Amino acid sequence: MSAFLDSSVLVAALAPDESKHAACLALLLQGGNCIYSHALL
């Protein structure tokens, strides 16, 4: 099964001072993820 992750989950997984770091890192380490990325113009 794959999961689509918002780019904010990726950022939180990489930033240890984020309040949701552990949960986001666990999601990322499960593997099989697709990252949803968007940009504001």
N, C-alpha and C positions, 0 to 999 in steps of 0.2 A: 504494500500500500504506500502511496506517496502522499505527501501533504504539501500544500502551497503555503509558504511562509512569507509574510510581509517583510520588507527590508528592515523595518524597525526591530523585528525579532533578531535578525542577523547582527545588527548594531548592538543590541542589548546583550547578546551572547558573547560578543567580543570585548565589551566594556565591563570589567569586574566591579566597578562602582555603581552600576545600574541596579535598581531595586529588584528587578526581575531577571537578573543575570543567570542565576542557577537554573531557573525554569526554562529560559530561552536556550541556554547552552544544552540542556538535556534534550530539548526538541531537535536542535541542530545535530547532535551526536547520534540520534536515532538513525540517521541516513535516509536515503530515498526521497529527499526533499527537493522541491522546486522553489526558487526564490522569486517572489513577486516584487518587482522594483518599479518605482514611478518617480517622475521628476516634476517639480513645480516650475513653471516658466513664468 
